[in-house]
Amino acid sequence: GANEPNRSDARLIYIYQLIVIHPLCHSACLPAGQACPESFFILDSGSTDYIFNGIVRHDKRWNKPFTILAGRIRIFTPMKTIATISNKDFGLKETKDEDELELRNAARAVLFNEKSEMAIIAVPTGNYHKIPGGGVEEGEDTEGALKREILEEVGCEAEIIGEIGQILEFRDPIKQYSYGYIAQVKGEIGQPKFTASEKEADFQLAEWMPIEEAIGIFEEDKPNFLMAKFMSKRDKMFLEKAKEIMEDK
């Protein structure tokens, strides 16, 4: 339900068949009929409204980061941040203020097969490697996006078995949250279905190896453009953290 305050640009919302979203996110359930918590976000398809103290307001900065998932009531809570990467990590100056960057969310996986080998993908045109994963598309949650990306880039279904953490990138023109997971191959591994841009970048079939060997390959990479440097550094951090998590178990 909704009660209208005495202003045209805001309305008081109580959750009912809607999604409440925090920008640093993975999902957990919230009961219907509960008042919106302070500083959480509620969005219709195509909107950029946000909630503060139960009042929906318009905020262009978020640039449509999320949309309604039909029939679900979901609240998103933050993963632990394990690193932040910016131009300064590569000896460069920042080109824009944080609030000028477009928000993007992505999901990445340290993906293992039945032999406890993990998948990495070579990108020869950029002289770097990456782990499976990519951007969260409209209407997806992070885990759904990750499973789609694994199917596209590796050619298999996957089960998510754990979280690694999130890495924040300030990479003009985007501010990107990458959510890292540990995943296991389900069923047979087929052929990837690379997108046109991935084919243009000459993505290779996934290579499978022990995680220690994969980290060594990332250490030897010499990415030849800035975005590749961000990606290589970020994914190497995910590998190192995943290795640490597995060793602690």
Accessible surface in RSA format (square Angstrom, percent):
REM  Atomic radii and reference values for relative SASA: ProtOr
REM  Chains: A
REM  Algorithm: Lee & Richards
REM  Probe-radius: 1.40
REM  Slices: 20
REM RES _ NUM      All-atoms   Total-Side   Main-Chain    Non-polar    All polar
REM                ABS   REL    ABS   REL    ABS   REL    ABS   REL    ABS   REL
RES GLY A   1    73.98  91.2   0.00   N/A  73.98  91.2  50.42 138.4  23.56  52.8
RES ALA A   2    53.11  48.8  20.01  30.9  33.10  75.3  20.79  29.3  32.32  85.6
RES ASN A   3    90.35  62.3  86.31  83.4   4.04   9.7  24.79  59.7  65.56  63.4
RES GLU A   4   126.07  72.4  95.62  72.3  30.45  72.5  58.62 113.4  67.45  55.1
RES PRO A   5    46.95  34.2  25.99  23.7  20.96  76.2  38.13  31.5   8.82  54.8
RES ASN A   6   162.80 112.3 124.70 120.5  38.10  91.7  40.73  98.0 122.07 118.0
RES ARG A   7   116.95  49.1  96.34  49.1  20.61  49.1  46.15  63.1  70.81  42.9
RES SER A   8   126.28 106.7  79.75 106.4  46.53 107.2  57.44 122.3  68.84  96.4
RES ASP A   9    89.65  62.8  68.20  67.9  21.45  50.7  47.75 112.4  41.90  41.8
RES ALA A  10     7.87   7.2   0.03   0.0   7.84  17.8   4.02   5.7   3.85  10.2
RES ARG A  11    93.09  39.1  93.09  47.5   0.00   0.0  22.31  30.5  70.78  42.9
RES LEU A  12    44.67  24.9  44.67  32.0   0.00   0.0  44.67  31.4   0.00   0.0
RES ILE A  13     6.73   3.8   5.84   4.3   0.89   2.1   5.84   4.2   0.89   2.4
RES TYR A  14    82.77  38.6  81.63  46.4   1.13   2.9  47.27  35.5  35.49  43.8
RES ILE A  15     0.27   0.2   0.00   0.0   0.27   0.7   0.00   0.0   0.27   0.7
RES TYR A  16   138.76  64.8 131.04  74.6   7.72  20.1  86.12  64.7  52.64  64.9
RES GLN A  17   100.72  56.3  85.08  62.2  15.63  37.2  37.35  79.5  63.37  48.1
RES LEU A  18    43.04  24.0  42.64  30.5   0.39   1.0  43.04  30.2   0.00   0.0
RES ILE A  19     0.60   0.3   0.60   0.4   0.00   0.0   0.60   0.4   0.00   0.0
RES VAL A  20     0.20   0.1   0.20   0.2   0.00   0.0   0.20   0.2   0.00   0.0
RES ILE A  21     2.86   1.6   2.86   2.1   0.00   0.0   2.86   2.1   0.00   0.0
RES HIS A  22    36.28  19.8  36.28  25.2   0.00   0.0  10.07  10.4  26.21  30.5
RES PRO A  23    12.43   9.1  12.30  11.2   0.13   0.5  12.39  10.2   0.04   0.3
RES LEU A  24    43.42  24.2  43.42  31.1   0.00   0.0  43.42  30.5   0.00   0.0
RES CYS A  25     0.46   0.3   0.46   0.5   0.00   0.0   0.00   0.0   0.46   0.5
RES HIS A  26    39.30  21.5  39.30  27.3   0.00   0.0  26.09  26.9  13.21  15.4
RES SER A  27    45.43  38.4  26.64  35.5  18.79  43.3   2.46   5.2  42.97  60.2
RES ALA A  28    49.46  45.5  38.17  58.9  11.29  25.7  49.46  69.7   0.00   0.0
RES CYS A  29   118.11  89.3  92.10 102.7  26.01  61.1  32.93  83.4  85.18  91.8
RES LEU A  30    23.50  13.1  18.61  13.3   4.88  12.3  19.14  13.4   4.35  11.7
RES PRO A  31    90.40  65.9  78.27  71.3  12.13  44.1  89.85  74.2   0.55   3.4
RES ALA A  32    52.32  48.1  25.67  39.6  26.64  60.6  25.85  36.4  26.47  70.1
RES GLY A  33    54.53  67.2   0.00   N/A  54.53  67.2  28.56  78.4  25.97  58.2
RES GLN A  34    80.00  44.7  72.30  52.8   7.70  18.3  31.78  67.6  48.22  36.6
RES ALA A  35    52.02  47.8  43.62  67.3   8.40  19.1  43.62  61.4   8.40  22.3
RES CYS A  36    11.97   9.1   0.04   0.0  11.93  28.0   0.04   0.1  11.93  12.9
RES PRO A  37    37.81  27.6  27.73  25.3  10.07  36.6  37.81  31.2   0.00   0.0
RES GLU A  38    99.47  57.1  84.14  63.7  15.33  36.5  23.55  45.6  75.91  62.0
RES SER A  39    54.95  46.4  46.95  62.7   8.00  18.4  34.73  74.0  20.22  28.3
RES PHE A  40    35.44  17.7  35.42  21.9   0.02   0.1  35.42  21.5   0.02   0.1
RES PHE A  41    20.36  10.2  20.36  12.6   0.00   0.0  20.36  12.3   0.00   0.0
RES ILE A  42    10.72   6.1   9.19   6.8   1.54   3.7   9.25   6.7   1.48   4.0
RES LEU A  43     3.06   1.7   1.30   0.9   1.76   4.4   2.82   2.0   0.24   0.6
RES ASP A  44    67.94  47.6  66.25  65.9   1.69   4.0  24.08  56.7  43.86  43.7
RES SER A  45    82.56  69.8  57.97  77.4  24.59  56.6  35.80  76.2  46.76  65.5
RES GLY A  46    45.17  55.7   0.00   N/A  45.17  55.7  25.21  69.2  19.96  44.7
RES SER A  47    22.67  19.2  14.03  18.7   8.63  19.9  22.23  47.3   0.44   0.6
RES THR A  48    15.43  11.0  13.55  13.7   1.87   4.5  10.74  14.4   4.69   7.1
RES ASP A  49    38.65  27.1  37.63  37.5   1.01   2.4   1.95   4.6  36.69  36.6
RES TYR A  50    53.96  25.2  53.96  30.7   0.00   0.0  21.24  16.0  32.72  40.3
RES ILE A  51     1.47   0.8   0.14   0.1   1.34   3.2   0.14   0.1   1.34   3.6
RES PHE A  52    87.29  43.7  87.01  53.9   0.28   0.7  87.01  52.8   0.28   0.8
RES ASN A  53    91.39  63.0  68.17  65.9  23.22  55.9  30.33  73.0  61.07  59.0
RES GLY A  54     7.61   9.4   0.00   N/A   7.61   9.4   6.91  19.0   0.70   1.6
RES ILE A  55    30.81  17.5  30.81  22.9   0.00   0.0  30.81  22.2   0.00   0.0
RES VAL A  56     9.84   6.5   9.60   8.7   0.24   0.6   9.60   8.3   0.24   0.6
RES ARG A  57    69.53  29.2  68.50  34.9   1.03   2.5  25.10  34.3  44.44  26.9
RES HIS A  58   113.89  62.2  88.02  61.2  25.87  66.2  68.66  70.8  45.23  52.6
RES ASP A  59    15.37  10.8  11.43  11.4   3.94   9.3   7.07  16.6   8.30   8.3
RES LYS A  60   168.32  82.1 153.38  94.1  14.94  35.6  97.45  87.7  70.87  75.5
RES ARG A  61   142.12  59.7 127.67  65.1  14.44  34.4  49.20  67.2  92.92  56.3
RES TRP A  62    44.94  18.0  44.94  21.8   0.00   0.0  42.66  22.7   2.28   3.7
RES ASN A  63    65.86  45.4  56.45  54.6   9.41  22.7  10.65  25.6  55.21  53.4
RES LYS A  64   119.84  58.5 101.31  62.2  18.52  44.1  44.41  40.0  75.42  80.3
RES PRO A  65    26.16  19.1   0.95   0.9  25.21  91.6   7.00   5.8  19.16 119.1
RES PHE A  66    23.43  11.7  17.05  10.6   6.39  16.6  23.17  14.0   0.26   0.7
RES THR A  67    14.79  10.5   8.12   8.2   6.67  15.9   7.07   9.5   7.72  11.7
RES ILE A  68    48.77  27.8  33.71  25.1  15.06  36.3  33.71  24.3  15.06  40.9
RES LEU A  69    27.10  15.1  24.05  17.2   3.05   7.7  26.48  18.6   0.62   1.7
RES ALA A  70    96.83  89.0  68.77 106.1  28.05  63.8  71.92 101.3  24.91  66.0
RES GLY A  71    67.97  83.8   0.00   N/A  67.97  83.8  29.51  81.0  38.46  86.1
RES ARG A  72   116.94  49.1 112.48  57.3   4.47  10.6  35.40  48.4  81.55  49.4
RES ILE A  73    33.04  18.8  19.34  14.4  13.70  33.0  19.34  13.9  13.70  37.2
RES ARG A  74    20.56   8.6  20.26  10.3   0.30   0.7   1.73   2.4  18.83  11.4
RES ILE A  75    17.27   9.8  17.27  12.9   0.00   0.0  17.27  12.4   0.00   0.0
RES PHE A  76     7.11   3.6   7.11   4.4   0.00   0.0   7.11   4.3   0.00   0.0
RES THR A  77    46.61  33.1  46.61  47.2   0.00   0.0  38.48  51.7   8.12  12.3
RES PRO A  78    70.51  51.4  52.57  47.9  17.94  65.2  52.57  43.4  17.94 111.5
RES MET A  79     9.26   4.8   0.82   0.5   8.45  20.1   4.65   4.0   4.61   6.1
RES LYS A  80   156.76  76.5 140.53  86.2  16.23  38.6  99.96  90.0  56.79  60.5
RES THR A  81    65.38  46.5  43.73  44.3  21.65  51.6  29.55  39.7  35.83  54.2
RES ILE A  82    45.32  25.8  10.10   7.5  35.22  84.9  16.98  12.2  28.34  76.9
RES ALA A  83    20.45  18.8   9.06  14.0  11.39  25.9  20.19  28.4   0.27   0.7
RES THR A  84    71.70  51.0  48.49  49.2  23.20  55.3  33.03  44.4  38.67  58.5
RES ILE A  85     0.01   0.0   0.00   0.0   0.01   0.0   0.01   0.0   0.00   0.0
RES SER A  86    16.42  13.9  16.42  21.9   0.00   0.0   6.97  14.8   9.45  13.2
RES ASN A  87     7.52   5.2   7.52   7.3   0.00   0.0   0.00   0.0   7.52   7.3
RES LYS A  88   152.89  74.6 132.56  81.3  20.33  48.4  77.07  69.4  75.82  80.8
RES ASP A  89    71.02  49.7  36.44  36.3  34.58  81.8   9.22  21.7  61.80  61.6
RES PHE A  90    50.98  25.5  22.28  13.8  28.70  74.7  31.77  19.3  19.21  55.0
RES GLY A  91    73.60  90.8   0.00   N/A  73.60  90.8  39.80 109.2  33.79  75.7
RES LEU A  92    85.46  47.6  77.75  55.6   7.71  19.4  82.01  57.6   3.45   9.3
RES LYS A  93   185.48  90.5 173.56 106.5  11.92  28.4 119.08 107.2  66.40  70.7
RES GLU A  94    72.39  41.6  46.89  35.5  25.50  60.7  37.26  72.1  35.13  28.7
RES THR A  95    91.98  65.4  56.00  56.8  35.98  85.8  62.47  83.9  29.51  44.6
RES LYS A  96    93.07  45.4  72.33  44.4  20.75  49.4  44.15  39.7  48.93  52.1
RES ASP A  97    99.13  69.4  93.28  92.8   5.85  13.8  18.75  44.1  80.39  80.2
RES GLU A  98    89.23  51.2  78.05  59.1  11.17  26.6  28.49  55.1  60.74  49.6
RES ASP A  99    91.46  64.1  68.45  68.1  23.01  54.4  25.71  60.5  65.75  65.6
RES GLU A 100   107.41  61.7  78.89  59.7  28.51  67.9  32.85  63.5  74.55  60.9
RES LEU A 101    15.98   8.9   6.67   4.8   9.30  23.4   7.01   4.9   8.97  24.1
RES GLU A 102    84.86  48.7  80.18  60.7   4.68  11.1  14.64  28.3  70.22  57.3
RES LEU A 103    13.33   7.4   3.75   2.7   9.59  24.1   3.90   2.7   9.43  25.4
RES ARG A 104    90.84  38.1  86.76  44.2   4.08   9.7  29.38  40.1  61.47  37.3
RES ASN A 105     8.98   6.2   5.42   5.2   3.57   8.6   2.89   7.0   6.09   5.9
RES ALA A 106     0.00   0.0   0.00   0.0   0.00   0.0   0.00   0.0   0.00   0.0
RES ALA A 107     0.00   0.0   0.00   0.0   0.00   0.0   0.00   0.0   0.00   0.0
RES ARG A 108     8.75   3.7   8.56   4.4   0.19   0.5   0.31   0.4   8.43   5.1
RES ALA A 109     0.00   0.0   0.00   0.0   0.00   0.0   0.00   0.0   0.00   0.0
RES VAL A 110     0.00   0.0   0.00   0.0   0.00   0.0   0.00   0.0   0.00   0.0
RES LEU A 111     0.00   0.0   0.00   0.0   0.00   0.0   0.00   0.0   0.00   0.0
RES PHE A 112    17.82   8.9  17.82  11.0   0.00   0.0  17.82  10.8   0.00   0.0
RES ASN A 113    17.48  12.1  15.86  15.3   1.62   3.9   4.92  11.8  12.57  12.1
RES GLU A 114   162.35  93.2 125.77  95.2  36.57  87.1  51.14  98.9 111.21  90.8
RES LYS A 115   150.22  73.3 123.14  75.6  27.08  64.5  75.61  68.1  74.61  79.5
RES SER A 116    82.58  69.8  71.05  94.8  11.53  26.6  33.51  71.4  49.07  68.7
RES GLU A 117    46.68  26.8  46.68  35.3   0.00   0.0   5.53  10.7  41.15  33.6
RES MET A 118     0.00   0.0   0.00   0.0   0.00   0.0   0.00   0.0   0.00   0.0
RES ALA A 119     0.00   0.0   0.00   0.0   0.00   0.0   0.00   0.0   0.00   0.0
RES ILE A 120     0.00   0.0   0.00   0.0   0.00   0.0   0.00   0.0   0.00   0.0
RES ILE A 121     0.00   0.0   0.00   0.0   0.00   0.0   0.00   0.0   0.00   0.0
RES ALA A 122    15.99  14.7  15.99  24.7   0.00   0.0  15.99  22.5   0.00   0.0
RES VAL A 123     2.06   1.4   1.74   1.6   0.32   0.8   1.87   1.6   0.19   0.5
RES PRO A 124    69.42  50.6  43.82  39.9  25.59  93.0  53.21  43.9  16.21 100.8
RES THR A 125    78.69  56.0  54.27  55.0  24.42  58.2  58.58  78.7  20.11  30.4
RES GLY A 126     0.07   0.1   0.00   N/A   0.07   0.1   0.07   0.2   0.00   0.0
RES ASN A 127    72.49  50.0  69.00  66.7   3.49   8.4  11.92  28.7  60.57  58.5
RES TYR A 128    10.55   4.9   7.24   4.1   3.31   8.6   0.15   0.1  10.39  12.8
RES HIS A 129    28.54  15.6  28.54  19.8   0.00   0.0  21.76  22.4   6.78   7.9
RES LYS A 130     4.61   2.3   4.61   2.8   0.00   0.0   4.61   4.2   0.00   0.0
RES ILE A 131     0.42   0.2   0.27   0.2   0.14   0.3   0.27   0.2   0.14   0.4
RES PRO A 132     0.00   0.0   0.00   0.0   0.00   0.0   0.00   0.0   0.00   0.0
RES GLY A 133     2.40   3.0   0.00   N/A   2.40   3.0   0.00   0.0   2.40   5.4
RES GLY A 134     9.35  11.5   0.00   N/A   9.35  11.5   9.35  25.6   0.00   0.0
RES GLY A 135    10.71  13.2   0.00   N/A  10.71  13.2   7.21  19.8   3.50   7.8
RES VAL A 136    34.52  22.7   9.71   8.8  24.80  59.8   9.71   8.4  24.80  67.3
RES GLU A 137    99.90  57.4  91.55  69.3   8.36  19.9  35.73  69.1  64.18  52.4
RES GLU A 138   136.75  78.5  99.11  75.0  37.64  89.6  43.35  83.8  93.40  76.3
RES GLY A 139    39.69  48.9   0.00   N/A  39.69  48.9  19.21  52.7  20.49  45.9
RES GLU A 140    44.60  25.6  28.50  21.6  16.10  38.3  24.26  46.9  20.33  16.6
RES ASP A 141    31.85  22.3  27.15  27.0   4.70  11.1   6.43  15.1  25.42  25.3
RES THR A 142     6.36   4.5   6.23   6.3   0.13   0.3   2.98   4.0   3.37   5.1
RES GLU A 143    71.05  40.8  70.85  53.6   0.20   0.5  14.61  28.3  56.44  46.1
RES GLY A 144    33.19  40.9   0.00   N/A  33.19  40.9  26.53  72.8   6.67  14.9
RES ALA A 145     0.00   0.0   0.00   0.0   0.00   0.0   0.00   0.0   0.00   0.0
RES LEU A 146     0.00   0.0   0.00   0.0   0.00   0.0   0.00   0.0   0.00   0.0
RES LYS A 147    89.63  43.7  86.18  52.9   3.45   8.2  32.99  29.7  56.65  60.3
RES ARG A 148    53.04  22.3  46.51  23.7   6.54  15.6  48.71  66.6   4.34   2.6
RES GLU A 149    13.99   8.0  13.99  10.6   0.00   0.0   0.00   0.0  13.99  11.4
RES ILE A 150     0.02   0.0   0.02   0.0   0.00   0.0   0.02   0.0   0.00   0.0
RES LEU A 151    71.11  39.6  70.53  50.5   0.58   1.5  70.53  49.5   0.58   1.6
RES GLU A 152    37.17  21.3  37.04  28.0   0.14   0.3  13.43  26.0  23.74  19.4
RES GLU A 153     2.48   1.4   2.43   1.8   0.05   0.1   0.00   0.0   2.48   2.0
RES VAL A 154     4.76   3.1   0.32   0.3   4.44  10.7   0.75   0.7   4.01  10.9
RES GLY A 155     8.87  10.9   0.00   N/A   8.87  10.9   1.47   4.0   7.41  16.6
RES CYS A 156     2.23   1.7   0.00   0.0   2.23   5.3   2.23   5.7   0.00   0.0
RES GLU A 157    98.06  56.3  96.62  73.1   1.44   3.4  39.31  76.0  58.75  48.0
RES ALA A 158     4.89   4.5   0.00   0.0   4.89  11.1   0.00   0.0   4.89  12.9
RES GLU A 159    90.11  51.7  88.70  67.1   1.42   3.4  20.48  39.6  69.63  56.9
RES ILE A 160    33.48  19.1  10.96   8.2  22.52  54.3  10.96   7.9  22.52  61.1
RES ILE A 161    92.55  52.7  59.13  44.1  33.42  80.6  67.25  48.4  25.30  68.7
RES GLY A 162    20.98  25.9   0.00   N/A  20.98  25.9  20.14  55.3   0.84   1.9
RES GLU A 163    77.17  44.3  59.40  44.9  17.78  42.3  26.91  52.1  50.26  41.0
RES ILE A 164     9.53   5.4   0.19   0.1   9.34  22.5   1.13   0.8   8.40  22.8
RES GLY A 165     3.64   4.5   0.00   N/A   3.64   4.5   3.53   9.7   0.11   0.2
RES GLN A 166     2.29   1.3   2.29   1.7   0.00   0.0   0.00   0.0   2.29   1.7
RES ILE A 167     0.00   0.0   0.00   0.0   0.00   0.0   0.00   0.0   0.00   0.0
RES LEU A 168    23.33  13.0  23.33  16.7   0.00   0.0  23.33  16.4   0.00   0.0
RES GLU A 169     0.00   0.0   0.00   0.0   0.00   0.0   0.00   0.0   0.00   0.0
RES PHE A 170    37.61  18.8  35.81  22.2   1.80   4.7  36.17  21.9   1.45   4.1
RES ARG A 171    25.00  10.5  24.75  12.6   0.25   0.6   6.22   8.5  18.78  11.4
RES ASP A 172    59.71  41.8  34.90  34.7  24.81  58.7  12.89  30.3  46.82  46.7
RES PRO A 173    82.62  60.2  80.85  73.7   1.77   6.4  80.85  66.8   1.77  11.0
RES ILE A 174    20.27  11.5  20.27  15.1   0.00   0.0  20.27  14.6   0.00   0.0
RES LYS A 175    25.14  12.3  25.14  15.4   0.00   0.0   6.93   6.2  18.20  19.4
RES GLN A 176     0.00   0.0   0.00   0.0   0.00   0.0   0.00   0.0   0.00   0.0
RES TYR A 177    14.96   7.0  14.96   8.5   0.00   0.0   1.99   1.5  12.97  16.0
RES SER A 178     0.00   0.0   0.00   0.0   0.00   0.0   0.00   0.0   0.00   0.0
RES TYR A 179     0.00   0.0   0.00   0.0   0.00   0.0   0.00   0.0   0.00   0.0
RES GLY A 180     0.18   0.2   0.00   N/A   0.18   0.2   0.18   0.5   0.00   0.0
RES TYR A 181     0.28   0.1   0.28   0.2   0.00   0.0   0.28   0.2   0.00   0.0
RES ILE A 182     7.09   4.0   7.09   5.3   0.00   0.0   7.09   5.1   0.00   0.0
RES ALA A 183     0.00   0.0   0.00   0.0   0.00   0.0   0.00   0.0   0.00   0.0
RES GLN A 184    53.47  29.9  53.47  39.1   0.00   0.0  23.65  50.3  29.82  22.6
RES VAL A 185    21.60  14.2   7.71   7.0  13.90  33.5   7.71   6.7  13.90  37.7
RES LYS A 186   110.38  53.9 103.58  63.6   6.81  16.2  51.34  46.2  59.04  62.9
RES GLY A 187    68.57  84.6   0.00   N/A  68.57  84.6  40.51 111.2  28.07  62.9
RES GLU A 188   161.04  92.5 144.43 109.3  16.61  39.5  64.77 125.3  96.27  78.6
RES ILE A 189    74.62  42.5  44.87  33.4  29.75  71.7  44.87  32.3  29.75  80.7
RES GLY A 190    40.18  49.5   0.00   N/A  40.18  49.5  32.06  88.0   8.12  18.2
RES GLN A 191   134.95  75.5 122.33  89.4  12.62  30.1  58.73 125.0  76.23  57.8
RES PRO A 192    21.57  15.7   5.46   5.0  16.11  58.6   5.46   4.5  16.11 100.2
RES LYS A 193   152.59  74.4 140.15  86.0  12.44  29.6  92.34  83.1  60.26  64.2
RES PHE A 194    29.06  14.5  18.27  11.3  10.79  28.1  18.27  11.1  10.79  30.9
RES THR A 195    58.98  41.9  50.68  51.4   8.30  19.8  57.35  77.0   1.63   2.5
RES ALA A 196    84.70  77.9  69.36 107.0  15.34  34.9  72.92 102.7  11.78  31.2
RES SER A 197    77.84  65.8  67.94  90.7   9.90  22.8  49.33 105.0  28.51  39.9
RES GLU A 198    21.89  12.6  20.98  15.9   0.90   2.1   8.68  16.8  13.21  10.8
RES LYS A 199   138.92  67.8 120.06  73.7  18.86  44.9  67.67  60.9  71.25  75.9
RES GLU A 200   149.43  85.8 122.25  92.5  27.19  64.7  52.34 101.2  97.09  79.3
RES ALA A 201    29.52  27.1  24.01  37.1   5.51  12.5  29.33  41.3   0.20   0.5
RES ASP A 202    60.95  42.7  59.33  59.1   1.61   3.8  11.74  27.6  49.21  49.1
RES PHE A 203    24.77  12.4  13.38   8.3  11.39  29.6  13.38   8.1  11.39  32.6
RES GLN A 204    68.30  38.2  65.60  47.9   2.70   6.4  16.60  35.3  51.70  39.2
RES LEU A 205   105.03  58.5  97.94  70.1   7.09  17.8  97.94  68.8   7.09  19.1
RES ALA A 206    21.50  19.8   3.15   4.9  18.35  41.7   3.15   4.4  18.35  48.6
RES GLU A 207    70.42  40.4  65.38  49.5   5.04  12.0  32.50  62.9  37.92  31.0
RES TRP A 208    61.23  24.6  35.67  17.3  25.56  60.0  27.76  14.8  33.47  54.3
RES MET A 209    11.17   5.8   9.99   6.6   1.18   2.8  11.17   9.5   0.00   0.0
RES PRO A 210    64.63  47.1  63.39  57.8   1.24   4.5  64.63  53.4   0.00   0.0
RES ILE A 211    11.14   6.3   9.84   7.3   1.31   3.1   9.84   7.1   1.31   3.5
RES GLU A 212   101.02  58.0  89.28  67.5  11.73  27.9  50.68  98.0  50.34  41.1
RES GLU A 213    93.67  53.8  81.82  61.9  11.85  28.2  37.48  72.5  56.19  45.9
RES ALA A 214     0.00   0.0   0.00   0.0   0.00   0.0   0.00   0.0   0.00   0.0
RES ILE A 215    18.23  10.4  18.23  13.6   0.00   0.0  18.23  13.1   0.00   0.0
RES GLY A 216    27.44  33.8   0.00   N/A  27.44  33.8  26.14  71.7   1.31   2.9
RES ILE A 217    44.77  25.5  42.01  31.3   2.76   6.7  44.08  31.7   0.69   1.9
RES PHE A 218     5.92   3.0   0.00   0.0   5.92  15.4   0.00   0.0   5.92  16.9
RES GLU A 219   105.02  60.3  73.80  55.8  31.22  74.3  24.07  46.6  80.95  66.1
RES GLU A 220   126.98  72.9 116.29  88.0  10.68  25.4  45.09  87.2  81.88  66.9
RES ASP A 221    25.76  18.0   9.28   9.2  16.48  39.0   3.91   9.2  21.85  21.8
RES LYS A 222   144.05  70.3 136.14  83.5   7.91  18.8 107.76  97.0  36.29  38.7
RES PRO A 223    25.43  18.5  16.61  15.1   8.82  32.1  16.61  13.7   8.82  54.8
RES ASN A 224    92.72  63.9  58.43  56.5  34.29  82.6  37.48  90.2  55.24  53.4
RES PHE A 225    86.16  43.1  78.52  48.6   7.64  19.9  86.16  52.2   0.00   0.0
RES LEU A 226    64.42  35.9  57.25  41.0   7.17  18.0  57.84  40.6   6.58  17.7
RES MET A 227    89.25  46.2  86.38  57.2   2.87   6.8  60.97  51.8  28.28  37.5
RES ALA A 228     0.00   0.0   0.00   0.0   0.00   0.0   0.00   0.0   0.00   0.0
RES LYS A 229    82.49  40.2  79.98  49.1   2.51   6.0  26.58  23.9  55.91  59.6
RES PHE A 230     0.02   0.0   0.02   0.0   0.00   0.0   0.02   0.0   0.00   0.0
RES MET A 231    21.71  11.2  21.71  14.4   0.00   0.0  18.78  16.0   2.94   3.9
RES SER A 232     8.63   7.3   8.46  11.3   0.17   0.4   2.09   4.5   6.54   9.2
RES LYS A 233    70.20  34.2  63.26  38.8   6.95  16.5  23.29  21.0  46.91  50.0
RES ARG A 234     0.28   0.1   0.28   0.1   0.00   0.0   0.00   0.0   0.28   0.2
RES ASP A 235     0.04   0.0   0.04   0.0   0.00   0.0   0.00   0.0   0.04   0.0
RES LYS A 236    51.79  25.3  51.79  31.8   0.00   0.0  19.21  17.3  32.58  34.7
RES MET A 237    47.96  24.8  44.58  29.5   3.38   8.0  45.34  38.5   2.62   3.5
RES PHE A 238     0.05   0.0   0.05   0.0   0.00   0.0   0.05   0.0   0.00   0.0
RES LEU A 239     0.00   0.0   0.00   0.0   0.00   0.0   0.00   0.0   0.00   0.0
RES GLU A 240    67.34  38.7  60.31  45.6   7.04  16.8  29.40  56.9  37.95  31.0
RES LYS A 241    49.66  24.2  47.29  29.0   2.37   5.7  21.53  19.4  28.13  30.0
RES ALA A 242     0.00   0.0   0.00   0.0   0.00   0.0   0.00   0.0   0.00   0.0
RES LYS A 243    52.47  25.6  52.35  32.1   0.12   0.3  19.50  17.5  32.98  35.1
RES GLU A 244    83.87  48.2  81.97  62.0   1.90   4.5  28.15  54.5  55.72  45.5
RES ILE A 245    35.10  20.0  33.06  24.6   2.04   4.9  34.59  24.9   0.51   1.4
RES MET A 246    64.70  33.5  50.87  33.7  13.83  32.9  33.07  28.1  31.63  41.9
RES GLU A 247   114.47  65.7  81.18  61.4  33.29  79.3  47.11  91.1  67.36  55.0
RES ASP A 248   115.72  81.1  78.97  78.6  36.76  86.9  29.92  70.4  85.80  85.6
RES LYS A 249   182.12  88.8 116.82  71.7  65.30 155.5 115.50 104.0  66.62  71.0
END  Absolute sums over single chains surface
CHAIN  1 A    12491.0       9837.3       2653.7       6447.8       6043.2
END  Absolute sums over all chains
TOTAL         12491.0       9837.3       2653.7       6447.8       6043.2
